[in-house]
Amino acid sequence: MTTIFLAYPGSPTFLSANADYLKENGPVGYSYKDWRDIDNWGKDIIQPILDEISLSDVVCADITTLNNNVAFEVGFAIARRKKVLLVLNTAVPNDSNLFKGTSNNTALTQSGLILAGHEAL
């Protein structure tokens, strides 16, 4: 089974709806995990998150609103040679203006989402 770690910021809270949807309705053959699944309340959370990324086959990161933690997790995943899928929801207020002038030949716009995939070499 392919394991996917879902990286997204805790705020705004509506971003967690995508993770919840995938966990409940995602395709068969995939398991999904995010930072809320880590039983580490009241303790430092970064190491358990990095452990989960290391164990995952793919990291899917929501970059609708840029977040330092999510950016770090994406960088860590790339360094660990994980497949990375970036998701930007253009149907809600977002930080897409920060991406103006960038080129991404793998971008796919569909249903208000821009998906950009990176596969480790």
Chimera marker file (.cmm) of the C-alpha trace (Angstrom):
<marker_set name="trace">
<marker id="1" x="0.000" y="0.000" z="0.000" r="1" g="1" b="0" radius="0.5"/>
<marker id="2" x="1.302" y="3.460" z="-0.912" r="1" g="1" b="0" radius="0.5"/>
<marker id="3" x="1.572" y="5.761" z="2.093" r="1" g="1" b="0" radius="0.5"/>
<marker id="4" x="0.960" y="9.484" z="1.610" r="1" g="1" b="0" radius="0.5"/>
<marker id="5" x="1.846" y="12.110" z="4.214" r="1" g="1" b="0" radius="0.5"/>
<marker id="6" x="-0.413" y="15.163" z="3.950" r="1" g="1" b="0" radius="0.5"/>
<marker id="7" x="1.365" y="18.404" z="4.857" r="1" g="1" b="0" radius="0.5"/>
<marker id="8" x="-0.697" y="21.550" z="5.387" r="1" g="1" b="0" radius="0.5"/>
<marker id="9" x="-0.761" y="24.439" z="7.861" r="1" g="1" b="0" radius="0.5"/>
<marker id="10" x="-3.034" y="24.399" z="10.903" r="1" g="1" b="0" radius="0.5"/>
<marker id="11" x="-4.416" y="27.788" z="9.907" r="1" g="1" b="0" radius="0.5"/>
<marker id="12" x="-6.627" y="28.603" z="8.118" r="1" g="1" b="0" radius="0.5"/>
<marker id="13" x="-8.530" y="25.604" z="9.448" r="1" g="1" b="0" radius="0.5"/>
<marker id="14" x="-10.506" y="24.993" z="6.234" r="1" g="1" b="0" radius="0.5"/>
<marker id="15" x="-7.343" y="23.568" z="4.643" r="1" g="1" b="0" radius="0.5"/>
<marker id="16" x="-7.682" y="20.458" z="6.805" r="1" g="1" b="0" radius="0.5"/>
<marker id="17" x="-10.924" y="19.617" z="4.944" r="1" g="1" b="0" radius="0.5"/>
<marker id="18" x="-8.904" y="18.313" z="1.981" r="1" g="1" b="0" radius="0.5"/>
<marker id="19" x="-6.968" y="15.946" z="4.234" r="1" g="1" b="0" radius="0.5"/>
<marker id="20" x="-10.162" y="14.793" z="5.903" r="1" g="1" b="0" radius="0.5"/>
<marker id="21" x="-11.768" y="14.166" z="2.510" r="1" g="1" b="0" radius="0.5"/>
<marker id="22" x="-8.818" y="12.099" z="1.265" r="1" g="1" b="0" radius="0.5"/>
<marker id="23" x="-8.727" y="10.043" z="4.446" r="1" g="1" b="0" radius="0.5"/>
<marker id="24" x="-12.419" y="9.199" z="4.104" r="1" g="1" b="0" radius="0.5"/>
<marker id="25" x="-12.825" y="9.025" z="0.318" r="1" g="1" b="0" radius="0.5"/>
<marker id="26" x="-9.368" y="8.588" z="-1.175" r="1" g="1" b="0" radius="0.5"/>
<marker id="27" x="-8.649" y="5.904" z="-3.756" r="1" g="1" b="0" radius="0.5"/>
<marker id="28" x="-8.204" y="2.309" z="-2.618" r="1" g="1" b="0" radius="0.5"/>
<marker id="29" x="-4.583" y="1.228" z="-2.215" r="1" g="1" b="0" radius="0.5"/>
<marker id="30" x="-3.401" y="4.404" z="-0.487" r="1" g="1" b="0" radius="0.5"/>
<marker id="31" x="-3.116" y="5.230" z="3.186" r="1" g="1" b="0" radius="0.5"/>
<marker id="32" x="-3.066" y="8.837" z="4.335" r="1" g="1" b="0" radius="0.5"/>
<marker id="33" x="-1.524" y="10.362" z="7.424" r="1" g="1" b="0" radius="0.5"/>
<marker id="34" x="-1.070" y="13.933" z="8.642" r="1" g="1" b="0" radius="0.5"/>
<marker id="35" x="0.286" y="15.724" z="11.684" r="1" g="1" b="0" radius="0.5"/>
<marker id="36" x="-3.024" y="15.377" z="13.523" r="1" g="1" b="0" radius="0.5"/>
<marker id="37" x="-2.579" y="11.589" z="13.515" r="1" g="1" b="0" radius="0.5"/>
<marker id="38" x="0.620" y="11.820" z="15.532" r="1" g="1" b="0" radius="0.5"/>
<marker id="39" x="-0.029" y="11.129" z="19.210" r="1" g="1" b="0" radius="0.5"/>
<marker id="40" x="2.475" y="13.593" z="20.608" r="1" g="1" b="0" radius="0.5"/>
<marker id="41" x="0.352" y="16.263" z="22.262" r="1" g="1" b="0" radius="0.5"/>
<marker id="42" x="2.235" y="18.648" z="24.507" r="1" g="1" b="0" radius="0.5"/>
<marker id="43" x="5.622" y="17.590" z="23.149" r="1" g="1" b="0" radius="0.5"/>
<marker id="44" x="7.859" y="18.739" z="20.312" r="1" g="1" b="0" radius="0.5"/>
<marker id="45" x="6.178" y="17.582" z="17.098" r="1" g="1" b="0" radius="0.5"/>
<marker id="46" x="8.854" y="18.098" z="14.448" r="1" g="1" b="0" radius="0.5"/>
<marker id="47" x="10.719" y="14.801" z="14.903" r="1" g="1" b="0" radius="0.5"/>
<marker id="48" x="7.581" y="12.619" z="14.690" r="1" g="1" b="0" radius="0.5"/>
<marker id="49" x="6.542" y="14.521" z="11.538" r="1" g="1" b="0" radius="0.5"/>
<marker id="50" x="9.961" y="13.982" z="9.959" r="1" g="1" b="0" radius="0.5"/>
<marker id="51" x="9.764" y="10.300" z="10.924" r="1" g="1" b="0" radius="0.5"/>
<marker id="52" x="6.384" y="9.996" z="9.197" r="1" g="1" b="0" radius="0.5"/>
<marker id="53" x="7.726" y="11.728" z="6.076" r="1" g="1" b="0" radius="0.5"/>
<marker id="54" x="10.662" y="9.304" z="6.071" r="1" g="1" b="0" radius="0.5"/>
<marker id="55" x="8.261" y="6.347" z="6.247" r="1" g="1" b="0" radius="0.5"/>
<marker id="56" x="5.934" y="7.717" z="3.551" r="1" g="1" b="0" radius="0.5"/>
<marker id="57" x="6.154" y="7.016" z="-0.159" r="1" g="1" b="0" radius="0.5"/>
<marker id="58" x="4.705" y="10.400" z="-1.163" r="1" g="1" b="0" radius="0.5"/>
<marker id="59" x="4.271" y="13.814" z="0.466" r="1" g="1" b="0" radius="0.5"/>
<marker id="60" x="1.287" y="15.872" z="-0.651" r="1" g="1" b="0" radius="0.5"/>
<marker id="61" x="1.665" y="19.467" z="0.537" r="1" g="1" b="0" radius="0.5"/>
<marker id="62" x="-0.982" y="22.179" z="0.458" r="1" g="1" b="0" radius="0.5"/>
<marker id="63" x="0.719" y="25.464" z="-0.392" r="1" g="1" b="0" radius="0.5"/>
<marker id="64" x="-2.494" y="27.489" z="-0.690" r="1" g="1" b="0" radius="0.5"/>
<marker id="65" x="-1.211" y="29.679" z="2.123" r="1" g="1" b="0" radius="0.5"/>
<marker id="66" x="2.533" y="29.559" z="2.507" r="1" g="1" b="0" radius="0.5"/>
<marker id="67" x="3.722" y="28.260" z="5.832" r="1" g="1" b="0" radius="0.5"/>
<marker id="68" x="7.293" y="27.856" z="7.091" r="1" g="1" b="0" radius="0.5"/>
<marker id="69" x="6.589" y="24.425" z="8.592" r="1" g="1" b="0" radius="0.5"/>
<marker id="70" x="5.081" y="23.054" z="5.375" r="1" g="1" b="0" radius="0.5"/>
<marker id="71" x="7.955" y="24.518" z="3.327" r="1" g="1" b="0" radius="0.5"/>
<marker id="72" x="10.446" y="22.813" z="5.655" r="1" g="1" b="0" radius="0.5"/>
<marker id="73" x="8.556" y="19.513" z="5.370" r="1" g="1" b="0" radius="0.5"/>
<marker id="74" x="8.590" y="19.747" z="1.553" r="1" g="1" b="0" radius="0.5"/>
<marker id="75" x="12.329" y="20.451" z="1.583" r="1" g="1" b="0" radius="0.5"/>
<marker id="76" x="12.922" y="17.531" z="3.939" r="1" g="1" b="0" radius="0.5"/>
<marker id="77" x="10.871" y="15.231" z="1.706" r="1" g="1" b="0" radius="0.5"/>
<marker id="78" x="12.863" y="16.268" z="-1.372" r="1" g="1" b="0" radius="0.5"/>
<marker id="79" x="16.125" y="15.730" z="0.527" r="1" g="1" b="0" radius="0.5"/>
<marker id="80" x="14.863" y="12.231" z="1.458" r="1" g="1" b="0" radius="0.5"/>
<marker id="81" x="14.157" y="11.660" z="-2.265" r="1" g="1" b="0" radius="0.5"/>
<marker id="82" x="10.405" y="11.319" z="-1.747" r="1" g="1" b="0" radius="0.5"/>
<marker id="83" x="7.814" y="11.980" z="-4.399" r="1" g="1" b="0" radius="0.5"/>
<marker id="84" x="6.214" y="15.360" z="-3.693" r="1" g="1" b="0" radius="0.5"/>
<marker id="85" x="2.880" y="16.687" z="-4.890" r="1" g="1" b="0" radius="0.5"/>
<marker id="86" x="2.168" y="20.388" z="-4.288" r="1" g="1" b="0" radius="0.5"/>
<marker id="87" x="-1.462" y="21.525" z="-4.174" r="1" g="1" b="0" radius="0.5"/>
<marker id="88" x="-2.633" y="25.140" z="-4.489" r="1" g="1" b="0" radius="0.5"/>
<marker id="89" x="-6.364" y="25.797" z="-4.140" r="1" g="1" b="0" radius="0.5"/>
<marker id="90" x="-7.187" y="28.826" z="-6.288" r="1" g="1" b="0" radius="0.5"/>
<marker id="91" x="-10.883" y="28.783" z="-5.310" r="1" g="1" b="0" radius="0.5"/>
<marker id="92" x="-10.110" y="30.322" z="-1.907" r="1" g="1" b="0" radius="0.5"/>
<marker id="93" x="-7.907" y="33.227" z="-0.756" r="1" g="1" b="0" radius="0.5"/>
<marker id="94" x="-4.358" y="32.067" z="-1.417" r="1" g="1" b="0" radius="0.5"/>
<marker id="95" x="-0.734" y="33.098" z="-1.847" r="1" g="1" b="0" radius="0.5"/>
<marker id="96" x="-0.553" y="32.399" z="-5.604" r="1" g="1" b="0" radius="0.5"/>
<marker id="97" x="0.658" y="35.964" z="-6.178" r="1" g="1" b="0" radius="0.5"/>
<marker id="98" x="3.993" y="34.830" z="-4.711" r="1" g="1" b="0" radius="0.5"/>
<marker id="99" x="4.388" y="32.408" z="-7.616" r="1" g="1" b="0" radius="0.5"/>
<marker id="100" x="3.963" y="34.976" z="-10.408" r="1" g="1" b="0" radius="0.5"/>
<marker id="101" x="6.750" y="34.783" z="-12.954" r="1" g="1" b="0" radius="0.5"/>
<marker id="102" x="7.682" y="31.226" z="-12.055" r="1" g="1" b="0" radius="0.5"/>
<marker id="103" x="7.613" y="28.523" z="-14.674" r="1" g="1" b="0" radius="0.5"/>
<marker id="104" x="6.348" y="25.029" z="-14.040" r="1" g="1" b="0" radius="0.5"/>
<marker id="105" x="5.800" y="22.840" z="-17.060" r="1" g="1" b="0" radius="0.5"/>
<marker id="106" x="4.167" y="20.126" z="-14.938" r="1" g="1" b="0" radius="0.5"/>
<marker id="107" x="1.391" y="22.382" z="-13.623" r="1" g="1" b="0" radius="0.5"/>
<marker id="108" x="-2.138" y="21.136" z="-14.126" r="1" g="1" b="0" radius="0.5"/>
<marker id="109" x="-5.114" y="23.373" z="-13.436" r="1" g="1" b="0" radius="0.5"/>
<marker id="110" x="-8.297" y="21.515" z="-12.651" r="1" g="1" b="0" radius="0.5"/>
<marker id="111" x="-11.339" y="22.312" z="-10.505" r="1" g="1" b="0" radius="0.5"/>
<marker id="112" x="-9.698" y="25.310" z="-8.859" r="1" g="1" b="0" radius="0.5"/>
<marker id="113" x="-6.560" y="23.394" z="-7.899" r="1" g="1" b="0" radius="0.5"/>
<marker id="114" x="-3.099" y="23.740" z="-9.371" r="1" g="1" b="0" radius="0.5"/>
<marker id="115" x="-1.146" y="20.523" z="-8.933" r="1" g="1" b="0" radius="0.5"/>
<marker id="116" x="2.589" y="20.427" z="-9.432" r="1" g="1" b="0" radius="0.5"/>
<marker id="117" x="4.440" y="17.160" z="-9.037" r="1" g="1" b="0" radius="0.5"/>
<marker id="118" x="8.094" y="16.544" z="-8.282" r="1" g="1" b="0" radius="0.5"/>
<marker id="119" x="9.572" y="13.089" z="-8.402" r="1" g="1" b="0" radius="0.5"/>
<marker id="120" x="12.964" y="12.588" z="-6.808" r="1" g="1" b="0" radius="0.5"/>
<marker id="121" x="15.697" y="11.672" z="-9.293" r="1" g="1" b="0" radius="0.5"/>
<link id1="1" id2="2" r="1" g="1" b="0" radius="0.2"/>
<link id1="2" id2="3" r="1" g="1" b="0" radius="0.2"/>
<link id1="3" id2="4" r="1" g="1" b="0" radius="0.2"/>
<link id1="4" id2="5" r="1" g="1" b="0" radius="0.2"/>
<link id1="5" id2="6" r="1" g="1" b="0" radius="0.2"/>
<link id1="6" id2="7" r="1" g="1" b="0" radius="0.2"/>
<link id1="7" id2="8" r="1" g="1" b="0" radius="0.2"/>
<link id1="8" id2="9" r="1" g="1" b="0" radius="0.2"/>
<link id1="9" id2="10" r="1" g="1" b="0" radius="0.2"/>
<link id1="10" id2="11" r="1" g="1" b="0" radius="0.2"/>
<link id1="11" id2="12" r="1" g="1" b="0" radius="0.2"/>
<link id1="12" id2="13" r="1" g="1" b="0" radius="0.2"/>
<link id1="13" id2="14" r="1" g="1" b="0" radius="0.2"/>
<link id1="14" id2="15" r="1" g="1" b="0" radius="0.2"/>
<link id1="15" id2="16" r="1" g="1" b="0" radius="0.2"/>
<link id1="16" id2="17" r="1" g="1" b="0" radius="0.2"/>
<link id1="17" id2="18" r="1" g="1" b="0" radius="0.2"/>
<link id1="18" id2="19" r="1" g="1" b="0" radius="0.2"/>
<link id1="19" id2="20" r="1" g="1" b="0" radius="0.2"/>
<link id1="20" id2="21" r="1" g="1" b="0" radius="0.2"/>
<link id1="21" id2="22" r="1" g="1" b="0" radius="0.2"/>
<link id1="22" id2="23" r="1" g="1" b="0" radius="0.2"/>
<link id1="23" id2="24" r="1" g="1" b="0" radius="0.2"/>
<link id1="24" id2="25" r="1" g="1" b="0" radius="0.2"/>
<link id1="25" id2="26" r="1" g="1" b="0" radius="0.2"/>
<link id1="26" id2="27" r="1" g="1" b="0" radius="0.2"/>
<link id1="27" id2="28" r="1" g="1" b="0" radius="0.2"/>
<link id1="28" id2="29" r="1" g="1" b="0" radius="0.2"/>
<link id1="29" id2="30" r="1" g="1" b="0" radius="0.2"/>
<link id1="30" id2="31" r="1" g="1" b="0" radius="0.2"/>
<link id1="31" id2="32" r="1" g="1" b="0" radius="0.2"/>
<link id1="32" id2="33" r="1" g="1" b="0" radius="0.2"/>
<link id1="33" id2="34" r="1" g="1" b="0" radius="0.2"/>
<link id1="34" id2="35" r="1" g="1" b="0" radius="0.2"/>
<link id1="35" id2="36" r="1" g="1" b="0" radius="0.2"/>
<link id1="36" id2="37" r="1" g="1" b="0" radius="0.2"/>
<link id1="37" id2="38" r="1" g="1" b="0" radius="0.2"/>
<link id1="38" id2="39" r="1" g="1" b="0" radius="0.2"/>
<link id1="39" id2="40" r="1" g="1" b="0" radius="0.2"/>
<link id1="40" id2="41" r="1" g="1" b="0" radius="0.2"/>
<link id1="41" id2="42" r="1" g="1" b="0" radius="0.2"/>
<link id1="42" id2="43" r="1" g="1" b="0" radius="0.2"/>
<link id1="43" id2="44" r="1" g="1" b="0" radius="0.2"/>
<link id1="44" id2="45" r="1" g="1" b="0" radius="0.2"/>
<link id1="45" id2="46" r="1" g="1" b="0" radius="0.2"/>
<link id1="46" id2="47" r="1" g="1" b="0" radius="0.2"/>
<link id1="47" id2="48" r="1" g="1" b="0" radius="0.2"/>
<link id1="48" id2="49" r="1" g="1" b="0" radius="0.2"/>
<link id1="49" id2="50" r="1" g="1" b="0" radius="0.2"/>
<link id1="50" id2="51" r="1" g="1" b="0" radius="0.2"/>
<link id1="51" id2="52" r="1" g="1" b="0" radius="0.2"/>
<link id1="52" id2="53" r="1" g="1" b="0" radius="0.2"/>
<link id1="53" id2="54" r="1" g="1" b="0" radius="0.2"/>
<link id1="54" id2="55" r="1" g="1" b="0" radius="0.2"/>
<link id1="55" id2="56" r="1" g="1" b="0" radius="0.2"/>
<link id1="56" id2="57" r="1" g="1" b="0" radius="0.2"/>
<link id1="57" id2="58" r="1" g="1" b="0" radius="0.2"/>
<link id1="58" id2="59" r="1" g="1" b="0" radius="0.2"/>
<link id1="59" id2="60" r="1" g="1" b="0" radius="0.2"/>
<link id1="60" id2="61" r="1" g="1" b="0" radius="0.2"/>
<link id1="61" id2="62" r="1" g="1" b="0" radius="0.2"/>
<link id1="62" id2="63" r="1" g="1" b="0" radius="0.2"/>
<link id1="63" id2="64" r="1" g="1" b="0" radius="0.2"/>
<link id1="64" id2="65" r="1" g="1" b="0" radius="0.2"/>
<link id1="65" id2="66" r="1" g="1" b="0" radius="0.2"/>
<link id1="66" id2="67" r="1" g="1" b="0" radius="0.2"/>
<link id1="67" id2="68" r="1" g="1" b="0" radius="0.2"/>
<link id1="68" id2="69" r="1" g="1" b="0" radius="0.2"/>
<link id1="69" id2="70" r="1" g="1" b="0" radius="0.2"/>
<link id1="70" id2="71" r="1" g="1" b="0" radius="0.2"/>
<link id1="71" id2="72" r="1" g="1" b="0" radius="0.2"/>
<link id1="72" id2="73" r="1" g="1" b="0" radius="0.2"/>
<link id1="73" id2="74" r="1" g="1" b="0" radius="0.2"/>
<link id1="74" id2="75" r="1" g="1" b="0" radius="0.2"/>
<link id1="75" id2="76" r="1" g="1" b="0" radius="0.2"/>
<link id1="76" id2="77" r="1" g="1" b="0" radius="0.2"/>
<link id1="77" id2="78" r="1" g="1" b="0" radius="0.2"/>
<link id1="78" id2="79" r="1" g="1" b="0" radius="0.2"/>
<link id1="79" id2="80" r="1" g="1" b="0" radius="0.2"/>
<link id1="80" id2="81" r="1" g="1" b="0" radius="0.2"/>
<link id1="81" id2="82" r="1" g="1" b="0" radius="0.2"/>
<link id1="82" id2="83" r="1" g="1" b="0" radius="0.2"/>
<link id1="83" id2="84" r="1" g="1" b="0" radius="0.2"/>
<link id1="84" id2="85" r="1" g="1" b="0" radius="0.2"/>
<link id1="85" id2="86" r="1" g="1" b="0" radius="0.2"/>
<link id1="86" id2="87" r="1" g="1" b="0" radius="0.2"/>
<link id1="87" id2="88" r="1" g="1" b="0" radius="0.2"/>
<link id1="88" id2="89" r="1" g="1" b="0" radius="0.2"/>
<link id1="89" id2="90" r="1" g="1" b="0" radius="0.2"/>
<link id1="90" id2="91" r="1" g="1" b="0" radius="0.2"/>
<link id1="91" id2="92" r="1" g="1" b="0" radius="0.2"/>
<link id1="92" id2="93" r="1" g="1" b="0" radius="0.2"/>
<link id1="93" id2="94" r="1" g="1" b="0" radius="0.2"/>
<link id1="94" id2="95" r="1" g="1" b="0" radius="0.2"/>
<link id1="95" id2="96" r="1" g="1" b="0" radius="0.2"/>
<link id1="96" id2="97" r="1" g="1" b="0" radius="0.2"/>
<link id1="97" id2="98" r="1" g="1" b="0" radius="0.2"/>
<link id1="98" id2="99" r="1" g="1" b="0" radius="0.2"/>
<link id1="99" id2="100" r="1" g="1" b="0" radius="0.2"/>
<link id1="100" id2="101" r="1" g="1" b="0" radius="0.2"/>
<link id1="101" id2="102" r="1" g="1" b="0" radius="0.2"/>
<link id1="102" id2="103" r="1" g="1" b="0" radius="0.2"/>
<link id1="103" id2="104" r="1" g="1" b="0" radius="0.2"/>
<link id1="104" id2="105" r="1" g="1" b="0" radius="0.2"/>
<link id1="105" id2="106" r="1" g="1" b="0" radius="0.2"/>
<link id1="106" id2="107" r="1" g="1" b="0" radius="0.2"/>
<link id1="107" id2="108" r="1" g="1" b="0" radius="0.2"/>
<link id1="108" id2="109" r="1" g="1" b="0" radius="0.2"/>
<link id1="109" id2="110" r="1" g="1" b="0" radius="0.2"/>
<link id1="110" id2="111" r="1" g="1" b="0" radius="0.2"/>
<link id1="111" id2="112" r="1" g="1" b="0" radius="0.2"/>
<link id1="112" id2="113" r="1" g="1" b="0" radius="0.2"/>
<link id1="113" id2="114" r="1" g="1" b="0" radius="0.2"/>
<link id1="114" id2="115" r="1" g="1" b="0" radius="0.2"/>
<link id1="115" id2="116" r="1" g="1" b="0" radius="0.2"/>
<link id1="116" id2="117" r="1" g="1" b="0" radius="0.2"/>
<link id1="117" id2="118" r="1" g="1" b="0" radius="0.2"/>
<link id1="118" id2="119" r="1" g="1" b="0" radius="0.2"/>
<link id1="119" id2="120" r="1" g="1" b="0" radius="0.2"/>
<link id1="120" id2="121" r="1" g="1" b="0" radius="0.2"/>
</marker_set>
